[in-house]
């Protein structure tokens, strides 16, 4: 099932760019033309100029050191280097889960944030963990209503205030509710703030401070939901959010809707933030924990 989700997620990227890139190694000789064409295809797939250059240099080094003449072995070397870039250790994982575990979910409007929160809630419920959703996107009444609808569908409690209320107060009440009801996970929805708006980033920092007053180690995770279809713009978003609130992981949504899945490599290489989940459809089950080997295997098959 996991491999099927990854195949679905990267089908467009494979068919448009990476399948062509892998076929370059079927040629009789690995000459400069092969490397030049590989570079062009990877950049076109949104791997990025810097990451593409790094990948090709590492593969060339492997080929030279191993005196590799076989294109199939060179292709394996490229895939191994891709896996190396994608494998990033979790940020701040203490091994002692807090109660409740507070997960702040951030991202811009239209990026699939609320649906991704619902998918995460569904995942925790399927693991037998209770969940509270905190509707801290108080700037839009529709966002609160949308989260309440997901709460009803998932049969999980939603803590919400009136539109325009203080998001920090919502988070405070959600943590209090989780403690009193002994619910182990709190998922906090935040406003779909544009990453260029300073005052909205400051609001995010305030939410973090409120959570930390309840538990000095909270929030325990900050998951950035990125729309995979935004490509290099997504990398810019990730950089802004990482600087503002210390992103610990990425939920890459709508991966099946883009042919430029190489952005995953650019994000991991440039920001050193692990991709934790991928979203590949509208259903609650259409997500998977990120696995570097499965991703590369599906991308390069």
C-alpha positions as MATLAB code, in Angstrom:
seq = 'XXXXXXXXXXXXXXXXXXXXXXXXXXXXXXXXXXXXXXXXXXXXXXXXXXXXXXXXXXXXXXXXXXXXXXXXXXXXXXXXXXXXXXXXXXXXXXXXXXXXXXXXXXXXXXXXXXXXXXXXXXXXXXXXXXXXXXXXXXXXXXXXXXXXXXXXXXXXXXXXXXXXXXXXXXXXXXXXXXXXXXXXXXXXXXXXXXXXXXXXXXXXXXXXXXXXXXXXXXXXXXXXXXXXXXXXXXXXXXXXXXXXXXXXXXXXXXXXXXXXXXXXXXXXXXXXXXXXXXXXXXXXXXXXXXXXXXXXXXXXX';
ca = [
       0.000    0.000    0.000;
       2.839    2.369    0.934;
       4.619    1.881   -2.398;
       1.340    2.435   -4.258;
       0.895    5.796   -2.525;
       4.408    6.864   -3.466;
       3.884    5.723   -7.058;
       0.681    7.747   -7.213;
       2.405   10.751   -5.657;
       5.333   10.888   -8.067;
       3.726    9.579  -11.271;
       3.746   12.952  -13.032;
       7.282   13.725  -11.894;
       8.464   10.299  -13.051;
       6.731   10.439  -16.417;
       7.806   14.009  -17.197;
      11.384   14.227  -15.911;
      12.883   11.469  -13.788;
      12.036    8.560  -16.087;
      13.872   10.391  -18.890;
      16.779   11.122  -16.556;
      17.156    7.459  -15.624;
      17.106    6.372  -19.285;
      20.192    8.491  -19.953;
      22.204    5.756  -18.237;
      21.117    3.227  -20.880;
      23.478    4.864  -23.380;
      26.691    3.174  -24.438;
      28.957    5.787  -22.842;
      28.639    8.151  -19.881;
      30.131   11.163  -21.593;
      29.714   14.883  -20.947;
      26.517   14.925  -22.974;
      24.873   12.512  -20.522;
      25.821   14.649  -17.529;
      24.688   17.854  -19.256;
      21.309   16.363  -20.152;
      20.927   14.959  -16.633;
      21.599   18.407  -15.189;
      18.974   19.979  -17.452;
      16.322   17.391  -16.555;
      16.916   17.641  -12.800;
      16.770   21.438  -12.814;
      13.566   21.279  -14.865;
      12.105   18.968  -12.188;
      12.745   21.696   -9.550;
      15.649   19.933   -7.882;
      17.330   23.341   -8.002;
      20.641   24.453   -9.453;
      22.664   24.021   -6.253;
      21.291   20.612   -5.305;
      21.543   19.362   -8.890;
      25.193   20.382   -9.057;
      25.903   18.663   -5.755;
      24.161   15.470   -6.860;
      25.996   15.229  -10.164;
      29.404   15.936   -8.616;
      28.875   13.213   -5.996;
      27.792   10.687   -8.623;
      30.742   11.592  -10.859;
      33.041   11.067   -7.874;
      31.526    7.649   -7.197;
      31.868    6.714  -10.857;
      35.511    7.817  -10.926;
      36.514    6.178   -7.639;
      34.766    2.918   -8.498;
      35.942    3.016  -12.116;
      32.309    2.437  -13.070;
      31.670    1.836  -16.761;
      28.213    0.274  -16.436;
      25.377    2.801  -16.791;
      23.132    0.737  -14.493;
      25.666    1.057  -11.675;
      25.945    4.802  -12.264;
      22.154    5.062  -12.081;
      22.226    3.178   -8.756;
      24.853    5.629   -7.501;
      22.608    8.576   -8.408;
      19.647    7.027   -6.598;
      21.786    6.315   -3.527;
      22.919    9.949   -3.413;
      19.303   11.106   -3.728;
      18.381    8.931   -0.724;
      21.309   10.404    1.236;
      19.999   13.937    0.647;
      16.465   12.981    1.692;
      17.450   11.193    4.902;
      17.424   13.831    7.627;
      17.323   13.099   11.323;
      14.207   14.271   13.204;
      14.567   17.665   14.861;
      14.495   17.720   18.656;
      13.169   14.186   19.145;
      13.676   13.493   22.844;
      12.208    9.984   22.764;
       9.931   10.936   25.673;
       6.584   12.012   24.226;
       4.949   14.843   26.129;
       1.338   14.714   27.322;
      -0.319   16.311   25.588;
       1.880   16.424   22.521;
       1.338   19.837   20.940;
       1.730   19.981   17.174;
       1.576   23.396   15.542;
       0.563   23.238   11.870;
       1.538   26.224    9.722;
       1.377   27.167    6.047;
      -0.084   29.623    3.574;
      -3.698   29.762    2.422;
      -4.657   27.323   -0.296;
      -1.793   24.951    0.480;
      -3.977   22.137    1.774;
      -3.304   22.849    5.454;
      -6.724   22.081    6.933;
      -7.136   18.876    4.926;
      -3.645   17.812    5.993;
      -4.580   18.436    9.642;
      -7.603   16.184    9.160;
      -5.360   13.492    7.680;
      -3.006   13.750   10.667;
      -5.945   13.518   13.080;
      -7.197   10.448   11.228;
      -3.713    8.898   11.481;
      -3.521    9.460   15.237;
      -7.042    8.097   15.745;
      -6.186    4.969   13.753;
      -3.252    4.492   16.155;
      -5.653    4.635   19.085;
      -4.672    8.141   20.190;
      -7.231   10.763   21.125;
      -6.949   14.133   19.396;
      -8.130   17.681   20.052;
      -8.166   20.191   17.210;
      -7.463   23.820   18.102;
      -9.038   26.324   15.688;
      -6.394   29.035   16.100;
      -6.991   30.434   12.614;
      -9.363   33.042   14.006;
      -8.864   35.478   11.131;
     -11.310   33.616    8.881;
     -14.710   32.392   10.046;
     -14.649   29.859    7.206;
     -11.477   28.294    8.588;
     -13.111   27.732   11.973;
     -16.206   26.232   10.333;
     -14.090   23.983    8.125;
     -12.176   22.607   11.108;
     -15.443   22.027   13.015;
     -16.784   20.067   10.045;
     -13.696   17.885   10.017;
     -14.047   17.422   13.779;
     -17.602   16.153   13.377;
     -16.602   13.832   10.558;
     -13.641   12.453   12.511;
     -15.519   12.463   15.836;
     -12.833   14.494   17.581;
     -13.290   17.560   19.778;
     -12.591   21.011   18.359;
     -11.734   23.942   20.628;
     -12.801   27.183   18.935;
     -13.602   30.793   19.810;
     -15.437   33.456   17.846;
     -13.883   34.838   14.633;
     -11.385   37.582   15.464;
     -10.574   36.129   18.889;
      -7.027   35.866   20.212;
      -5.428   32.730   18.692;
      -3.260   32.370   21.780;
      -6.369   32.066   23.956;
      -7.650   29.259   21.724;
      -4.380   27.369   22.129;
      -4.443   27.892   25.906;
      -7.983   26.495   26.157;
      -7.154   23.553   23.892;
      -4.190   22.563   26.055;
      -6.268   22.919   29.213;
      -8.962   20.718   27.675;
      -6.403   18.104   26.612;
      -4.967   17.956   30.122;
      -8.323   17.708   31.873;
      -9.604   15.050   29.430;
      -6.244   13.258   29.211;
      -6.135   13.577   25.428;
      -2.580   12.843   24.203;
      -2.431   14.953   21.018;
      -3.368   18.567   20.249;
      -3.249   19.658   16.606;
      -3.228   23.445   16.266;
      -4.514   25.010   13.058;
      -3.061   28.467   12.434;
      -3.993   31.262   10.075;
      -2.987   30.737    6.464;
      -0.750   33.708    6.773;
       1.340   34.964    3.903;
       4.954   34.356    4.807;
       5.851   37.911    3.799;
       3.548   39.506    6.399;
       5.664   40.380    9.422;
       2.763   40.942   11.844;
       1.240   37.562   11.050;
       4.554   35.800   11.612;
       4.721   37.579   14.966;
       1.267   36.153   15.780;
       2.658   32.682   15.127;
       5.524   33.337   17.509;
       2.994   34.454   20.140;
       1.100   31.175   19.786;
       4.376   29.346   20.369;
       5.000   31.380   23.520;
       1.508   30.633   24.883;
       2.071   26.907   24.368;
       5.461   27.136   26.066;
       3.883   28.721   29.159;
       1.753   25.590   29.569;
       4.668   23.257   28.828;
       8.202   24.574   28.440;
       8.921   22.050   25.677;
       5.804   22.931   23.645;
       5.093   23.040   20.803;
       6.755   19.679   20.393;
       6.516   19.793   16.636;
       5.952   22.536   14.069;
       4.772   20.987   10.836;
       4.785   23.138    7.722;
       2.227   22.129    5.106;
       3.678   22.888    1.685;
       1.796   22.682   -1.587;
       4.099   20.646   -3.821;
       2.755   22.415   -6.910;
       4.325   25.731   -5.824;
       7.818   24.436   -6.649;
      10.679   26.795   -5.831;
       8.213   29.222   -4.222;
       7.570   26.483   -1.676;
      11.261   26.510   -0.836;
      11.029   30.239   -0.162;
       7.974   29.693    2.064;
       9.763   26.972    3.995;
      12.742   29.238    4.594;
      10.545   32.055    5.990;
       8.569   29.764    8.291;
      11.714   27.987    9.470;
      13.260   31.316   10.467;
      10.107   32.507   12.231;
       8.937   29.448   14.155;
      11.549   26.705   13.839;
       9.848   24.185   11.567;
      10.605   20.594   12.623;
       9.032   18.781    9.683;
       7.181   19.175    6.410;
       3.888   17.733    5.212;
       4.159   17.867    1.424;
       0.591   18.140    0.145;
      -0.725   17.653   -3.408;
       2.397   15.771   -4.485;
       0.348   13.881   -7.069;
      -0.654   17.169   -8.734;
       2.842   18.241   -9.794;
       5.462   17.089  -12.271;
       8.149   18.925  -10.296;
       8.578   16.565   -7.365;
      12.281   17.311   -7.341;
      11.468   20.172   -4.967;
      11.600   17.583   -2.176;
      15.326   17.168   -2.793;
      15.907   20.930   -2.833;
      14.052   21.430    0.469;
      15.918   18.653    2.253;
      19.297   19.697    0.866;
      19.045   23.444    1.394;
      17.033   23.656    4.629;
      17.888   20.344    6.308;
      14.248   20.001    7.398;
      12.878   16.457    7.163;
       9.820   15.711    5.060;
       7.579   13.757    7.446;
       4.463   13.092    5.371;
       3.209   13.265    1.820;
      -0.359   13.932    0.715;
      -1.480   12.328   -2.542;
      -5.234   12.885   -2.784;
      -8.377   14.145   -1.088;
      -9.282   11.105    1.014;
      -8.179   10.872    4.634;
      -6.189    7.752    3.762;
      -4.336    9.538    0.953;
      -1.203   10.254    2.980;
       1.900    8.372    3.992;
       4.844    8.837    6.323;
       7.748    9.901    4.139;
      10.268    7.213    3.338;
      13.345    8.210    1.334;
      13.957    4.798   -0.256;
      10.327    4.342   -1.301;
      10.207    7.887   -2.701;
      13.359    7.489   -4.803;
      12.382    4.000   -5.951;
       8.995    5.251   -7.192;
      10.511    8.376   -8.733;
      13.215    6.546  -10.644;
      11.513    3.229  -11.510;
];
